[in-house]
């Protein structure tokens, strides 16, 4: 089959997913094209993949007068690719692709993958709902990365909507020695005790990730530690049961929206000025996420919403004790292999971390459950094969 993917600006999970699909479908013998911004190609290297052609389409994030030029450009690209299937990823890529396809006399089958929910309020929310409805009704197949996205597409009139997961890349095992070395390096760089309990969050510092909730939870943990210390002093410095760490340290690995990062730093500084609080360090973009996860004691996901976070899948596969917000597809992904809390519930988050901090057996139990759950997840090749089957159904129906 001749297949073209359309993607907007991406540095995270969507681009990783499309890269894997393009790679594996090309390896299976399909003719693959990818259309998207030059920066997205530079980040993921679509044009370097064997059997994949890349066409530049500078999709921005907002609707405007330049959309007419984007439609003309995409029409030219699609005519050169002559695809049987056009598969757009996300609302922005989906909207431009739908408008482009309406200008073609011979239209290929149109597939749309939804990776995020619309979150606008007021006028913006009404506009987003109209766009969602137009997309749901204008596609041949809507694919949702979580079941709530599938349900939403059906509510808005999609003729066919199905769940298709975005699989995590293969996770490279990290030896105990390498994990210990990473922990020691982090402790030296950020000046904390190597025996500290490390809480790791991986993901861009952006509104969706809700790191302000993490800061509030850390403040609660600081208050809890002070109360516990006071109780121990009143009891004659009697040691608490279990291997309680000397301190708790939170690490956030990922690129950042500068404005959001400044807000979170200011919130943390204000909390630290008011009272003692566990340390929080921003690591920035990293290429050693596997090593960081192996060195950490707890993996944290505080997001407002996630479809099927790749980093959460990686945490499962790595066998980490997980504390995550039960939003979007996270609850169905994690199941009983982690501690799930309500959205924005910093008290529940702090309680979960405090419990795990003094109970290494519980952390180990959750890690075992996570690894078992991770072993059940489909890999990138399996997802590509499932998608190829869906494409074949569409093309066969068209021929029929």
C-alpha positions as CSV (number, residue, x, y, z in Angstrom):
1,X,0.0,0.0,0.0
2,X,1.0,3.6,-0.5
3,X,0.5,5.4,2.8
4,X,1.2,9.0,3.8
5,X,1.4,10.3,7.4
6,X,0.7,13.9,8.2
7,X,2.1,15.2,11.5
8,X,2.4,18.7,13.1
9,X,5.1,20.1,15.4
10,X,6.2,17.4,17.8
11,X,9.1,16.6,20.1
12,X,7.5,13.8,22.1
13,X,5.2,10.9,22.0
14,X,3.3,11.6,18.8
15,X,6.5,12.0,16.8
16,X,7.9,8.8,18.4
17,X,4.8,6.9,17.5
18,X,4.7,8.1,13.8
19,X,8.4,7.4,13.4
20,X,7.9,3.8,14.6
21,X,4.9,3.3,12.3
22,X,6.8,4.7,9.2
23,X,9.9,2.6,10.0
24,X,8.0,-0.7,10.5
25,X,5.5,-0.3,7.7
26,X,8.3,0.6,5.3
27,X,10.2,-2.4,6.5
28,X,7.1,-4.5,5.7
29,X,7.2,-3.4,2.1
30,X,4.7,-0.5,2.0
31,X,5.5,2.8,0.3
32,X,5.6,5.4,3.0
33,X,5.5,9.2,2.9
34,X,5.6,11.6,5.8
35,X,4.4,15.2,5.6
36,X,5.2,17.7,8.4
37,X,7.4,20.6,9.6
38,X,11.1,20.5,8.9
39,X,11.8,20.8,12.6
40,X,9.8,17.6,13.3
41,X,11.9,15.8,10.6
42,X,15.1,17.2,12.1
43,X,14.1,15.9,15.6
44,X,12.9,12.4,14.6
45,X,14.8,11.8,11.3
46,X,11.9,10.6,9.1
47,X,13.8,11.4,5.9
48,X,16.7,9.2,7.1
49,X,14.5,6.1,7.3
50,X,14.9,3.5,4.6
51,X,12.0,3.5,2.2
52,X,10.4,6.7,3.6
53,X,10.0,10.0,1.7
54,X,9.5,13.2,3.6
55,X,7.7,16.3,2.4
56,X,7.9,19.6,4.3
57,X,4.6,21.2,5.4
58,X,5.1,23.9,8.0
59,X,2.0,23.3,10.1
60,X,1.6,25.9,12.8
61,X,-0.5,25.6,15.9
62,X,-3.2,28.1,15.1
63,X,-5.9,28.6,12.4
64,X,-5.2,31.6,10.2
65,X,-5.0,33.1,6.7
66,X,-1.9,31.0,5.9
67,X,-4.0,27.8,6.0
68,X,-4.9,28.3,2.3
69,X,-1.2,28.1,1.4
70,X,-0.8,25.0,3.5
71,X,-3.7,23.4,1.7
72,X,-2.2,24.1,-1.7
73,X,1.2,22.8,-0.6
74,X,-0.3,19.6,0.8
75,X,-2.4,19.0,-2.3
76,X,0.8,19.2,-4.4
77,X,2.6,16.8,-2.0
78,X,-0.2,14.3,-2.0
79,X,-0.4,14.3,-5.8
80,X,3.3,13.5,-5.9
81,X,2.9,10.7,-3.4
82,X,-0.4,9.4,-4.9
83,X,-1.3,7.6,-1.6
84,X,-4.1,5.1,-1.1
85,X,-4.2,6.0,2.6
86,X,-3.6,9.4,4.2
87,X,-3.2,9.2,8.0
88,X,-3.2,12.4,10.0
89,X,-2.1,12.6,13.6
90,X,-3.7,15.3,15.9
91,X,-6.3,18.0,15.4
92,X,-4.2,20.5,13.5
93,X,-2.8,18.0,11.0
94,X,-6.2,16.4,10.7
95,X,-8.0,19.7,10.0
96,X,-5.5,20.8,7.2
97,X,-5.6,17.3,5.7
98,X,-9.4,17.1,5.7
99,X,-9.6,20.5,4.0
100,X,-6.9,19.5,1.5
101,X,-8.7,16.2,0.6
102,X,-11.9,18.1,-0.1
103,X,-10.1,19.8,-3.0
104,X,-9.0,16.5,-4.6
105,X,-11.2,14.9,-7.3
106,X,-9.9,11.4,-6.4
107,X,-9.7,11.1,-2.7
108,X,-7.6,8.5,-0.8
109,X,-9.0,7.0,2.4
110,X,-8.6,9.3,5.3
111,X,-7.5,8.1,8.8
112,X,-7.2,10.3,11.8
113,X,-5.4,9.5,15.0
114,X,-6.3,11.4,18.2
115,X,-3.6,11.6,20.8
116,X,-4.9,14.4,23.0
117,X,-8.3,15.8,24.1
118,X,-9.5,19.2,23.3
119,X,-9.2,21.4,26.4
120,X,-10.3,24.9,25.4
121,X,-12.9,26.8,27.4
122,X,-15.5,29.4,26.3
123,X,-15.3,30.5,22.7
124,X,-12.1,28.5,22.1
125,X,-13.9,25.4,23.5
126,X,-16.8,25.9,21.1
127,X,-14.5,26.3,18.1
128,X,-12.6,23.2,19.1
129,X,-15.8,21.2,19.4
130,X,-16.9,22.3,15.9
131,X,-13.5,21.2,14.5
132,X,-13.7,17.9,16.4
133,X,-17.2,17.3,15.0
134,X,-16.1,18.1,11.5
135,X,-13.1,15.7,11.8
136,X,-15.1,12.9,13.3
137,X,-17.7,13.0,10.5
138,X,-15.2,13.7,7.7
139,X,-12.9,10.7,8.2
140,X,-13.1,7.1,7.1
141,X,-11.6,5.9,10.4
142,X,-10.8,7.6,13.7
143,X,-8.2,6.0,15.9
144,X,-8.0,6.9,19.6
145,X,-4.9,6.4,21.7
146,X,-7.2,5.9,24.7
147,X,-10.8,4.6,24.9
148,X,-12.1,8.0,26.1
149,X,-10.9,9.5,22.8
150,X,-12.7,6.7,20.9
151,X,-15.9,7.3,22.9
152,X,-15.7,11.1,22.2
153,X,-15.3,10.5,18.4
154,X,-18.3,8.3,18.4
155,X,-20.4,10.8,20.3
156,X,-19.5,13.4,17.7
157,X,-20.6,11.2,14.8
158,X,-17.6,9.2,13.6
159,X,-18.7,6.4,11.3
160,X,-15.9,4.2,12.5
161,X,-13.8,4.7,15.6
162,X,-11.4,2.3,17.2
163,X,-8.7,2.1,19.9
164,X,-5.1,1.8,18.7
165,X,-2.4,2.2,21.3
166,X,0.8,4.1,20.8
167,X,3.5,1.6,21.9
168,X,6.6,2.5,23.8
169,X,9.9,2.1,22.2
170,X,12.0,-0.9,23.3
171,X,13.4,-0.3,26.7
172,X,17.0,-1.2,27.1
173,X,17.7,-3.1,30.3
174,X,20.0,-1.2,32.7
175,X,22.3,-3.1,35.0
176,X,22.3,-2.6,38.8
177,X,25.9,-1.3,38.5
178,X,24.8,1.3,35.9
179,X,21.8,2.3,38.0
180,X,24.0,2.8,41.0
181,X,26.5,4.8,39.1
182,X,23.7,7.1,37.8
183,X,22.3,7.5,41.3
184,X,25.8,8.4,42.6
185,X,26.4,10.9,39.8
186,X,23.0,12.6,40.4
187,X,23.7,12.7,44.2
188,X,27.1,14.4,43.6
189,X,25.7,16.8,40.9
190,X,22.7,18.0,43.0
191,X,24.2,17.5,46.4
192,X,21.9,15.0,48.0
193,X,22.4,11.8,50.0
194,X,22.9,8.7,47.7
195,X,20.5,6.9,50.0
196,X,17.7,9.4,49.4
197,X,14.4,8.3,47.9
198,X,14.3,9.5,44.3
199,X,11.0,10.4,42.8
200,X,11.3,10.8,39.0
201,X,8.9,12.5,36.6
202,X,9.7,12.4,32.9
203,X,7.9,14.8,30.6
204,X,8.0,18.3,29.2
205,X,7.5,21.1,31.8
206,X,4.2,22.2,30.3
207,X,0.7,22.9,31.6
208,X,-0.6,19.4,30.8
209,X,1.9,17.8,33.1
210,X,0.7,19.7,36.2
211,X,3.9,20.0,38.0
212,X,2.4,22.6,40.4
213,X,0.6,19.7,41.9
214,X,3.9,17.9,42.5
215,X,5.3,21.0,44.2
216,X,2.2,21.1,46.6
217,X,2.7,17.5,47.3
218,X,6.4,18.0,48.2
219,X,5.4,20.8,50.6
220,X,3.0,18.3,52.3
221,X,5.8,15.7,52.5
222,X,8.0,18.4,54.1
223,X,5.4,19.1,56.7
224,X,4.9,15.3,57.3
225,X,8.6,14.8,57.8
226,X,8.7,17.6,60.4
227,X,5.8,16.1,62.3
228,X,7.4,12.6,62.2
229,X,10.7,14.1,63.5
230,X,8.9,15.8,66.3
231,X,7.1,12.5,67.2
232,X,10.4,10.6,67.3
233,X,12.0,13.2,69.5
234,X,9.1,13.0,71.9
235,X,9.5,9.3,72.0
236,X,13.2,9.5,72.7
237,X,14.5,9.3,69.1
238,X,13.1,5.8,68.7
239,X,13.7,4.7,65.1
240,X,10.8,4.2,62.8
241,X,10.1,0.8,61.4
242,X,11.4,0.0,57.9
243,X,14.4,1.5,56.0
244,X,13.3,5.1,56.0
245,X,15.4,7.2,53.6
246,X,17.4,10.2,54.9
247,X,15.6,12.5,52.5
248,X,13.3,12.6,49.5
249,X,14.4,14.2,46.2
250,X,12.2,14.9,43.2
251,X,13.7,15.0,39.7
252,X,12.0,16.2,36.5
253,X,13.6,15.2,33.2
254,X,12.4,16.9,30.0
255,X,12.4,20.0,27.9
256,X,10.5,23.0,29.2
257,X,8.1,25.7,28.1
258,X,10.0,28.7,29.6
259,X,7.0,30.4,31.0
260,X,5.7,27.3,32.7
261,X,9.1,26.5,34.1
262,X,9.5,29.9,35.6
263,X,6.1,29.6,37.2
264,X,6.9,26.2,38.7
265,X,10.3,27.4,40.0
266,X,8.7,30.4,41.6
267,X,6.0,28.3,43.2
268,X,8.7,25.9,44.6
269,X,10.9,28.8,45.8
270,X,7.9,30.3,47.6
271,X,7.1,27.0,49.3
272,X,10.7,26.5,50.3
273,X,10.9,30.0,51.8
274,X,7.9,29.3,53.9
275,X,9.1,25.9,55.3
276,X,11.3,22.9,54.7
277,X,10.5,21.0,51.6
278,X,12.1,18.0,49.7
279,X,14.5,19.1,47.0
280,X,13.2,19.5,43.4
281,X,15.7,19.5,40.5
282,X,15.0,20.2,36.8
283,X,17.3,18.0,34.7
284,X,16.3,19.4,31.3
285,X,16.3,17.2,28.1
286,X,18.1,13.9,28.7
287,X,19.2,11.0,26.6
288,X,19.7,8.7,29.6
289,X,16.0,8.2,30.6
290,X,16.4,4.5,31.0
291,X,19.3,5.0,33.4
292,X,17.4,7.7,35.4
293,X,14.4,5.3,35.7
294,X,16.6,2.5,36.9
295,X,18.2,4.8,39.5
296,X,14.9,6.1,40.8
297,X,12.7,4.6,43.5
298,X,9.3,5.9,42.4
299,X,8.1,7.0,39.0
300,X,5.6,9.9,39.1
301,X,3.0,11.1,36.6
302,X,1.1,14.1,37.7
303,X,-0.6,15.0,34.3
304,X,-4.0,16.7,34.0
305,X,-4.6,14.2,31.2
306,X,-2.8,11.6,29.2
307,X,-3.9,9.2,26.4
308,X,-1.4,6.5,26.8
309,X,1.9,8.1,28.0
310,X,5.0,6.4,26.5
311,X,7.0,7.3,29.6
312,X,4.4,5.5,31.7
313,X,4.7,2.4,29.6
314,X,8.5,2.6,29.9
315,X,8.1,2.8,33.7
316,X,5.9,-0.3,33.6
317,X,8.4,-2.2,31.4
318,X,11.2,-1.1,33.7
319,X,9.4,-2.4,36.7
320,X,9.1,0.9,38.7
321,X,6.8,1.6,41.6
322,X,4.4,4.1,40.0
323,X,2.2,6.9,41.4
324,X,0.1,8.4,38.7
325,X,-3.1,10.5,38.2
326,X,-6.0,8.3,37.0
327,X,-6.8,10.5,34.0
328,X,-7.4,9.7,30.3
329,X,-6.0,6.3,29.5
330,X,-3.6,6.1,32.4
331,X,-5.9,4.0,34.7
332,X,-6.6,1.4,32.0
333,X,-2.9,1.3,31.2
334,X,-1.6,0.9,34.8
335,X,-4.5,-1.1,36.4
336,X,-3.4,-2.5,39.7
337,X,0.3,-2.2,38.8
338,X,0.7,1.2,40.5
339,X,-1.0,3.6,42.9
340,X,-3.6,5.8,41.1
341,X,-4.8,9.0,42.5
342,X,-7.4,11.6,41.4
343,X,-6.5,14.5,39.2
344,X,-4.7,17.3,41.0
345,X,-5.0,15.5,44.4
346,X,-1.7,16.6,46.0
347,X,-2.7,15.2,49.4
348,X,-3.2,11.7,47.9
349,X,0.1,12.0,46.0
350,X,2.0,13.0,49.1
351,X,0.4,10.1,51.1
352,X,1.3,7.6,48.4
353,X,4.9,8.7,48.3
354,X,5.2,8.8,52.1
355,X,3.8,5.3,52.3
356,X,6.3,4.0,49.7
357,X,9.2,5.9,51.2
358,X,9.2,3.8,54.4
359,X,8.1,0.5,52.8
360,X,10.6,-0.9,50.4
361,X,8.7,-4.2,50.3
362,X,5.7,-2.4,48.9
363,X,7.9,-0.6,46.3
364,X,9.3,-4.0,45.3
365,X,5.8,-5.5,45.0
366,X,4.5,-2.6,42.8
367,X,7.7,-2.9,40.7
368,X,7.0,-6.6,40.1
369,X,3.4,-5.9,39.2
370,X,4.5,-3.2,36.8
371,X,7.0,-5.4,35.1
372,X,4.4,-8.1,34.6
373,X,2.0,-5.5,33.2
374,X,4.7,-4.1,31.0
375,X,5.4,-7.5,29.5
376,X,1.7,-7.6,28.3
377,X,1.9,-4.4,26.4
378,X,2.1,-4.5,22.5
379,X,5.4,-3.4,21.0
380,X,5.8,-1.0,18.1
381,X,6.0,-3.7,15.5
382,X,2.8,-5.3,16.7
383,X,0.9,-2.0,16.6
384,X,2.2,-1.4,13.1
385,X,0.9,-4.8,12.0
386,X,-2.5,-4.1,13.6
387,X,-2.7,-0.7,11.8
388,X,-1.7,-2.4,8.4
389,X,-4.7,-4.7,8.9
390,X,-7.0,-1.7,9.4
391,X,-5.6,-0.1,6.3
392,X,-6.2,-3.3,4.3
393,X,-9.8,-3.3,5.4
394,X,-10.3,0.3,4.2
395,X,-8.7,-0.2,0.9
396,X,-10.5,-3.5,0.3
397,X,-13.8,-1.8,1.1
398,X,-13.0,0.9,-1.4
399,X,-12.1,-1.6,-4.1
400,X,-15.2,-3.6,-3.3
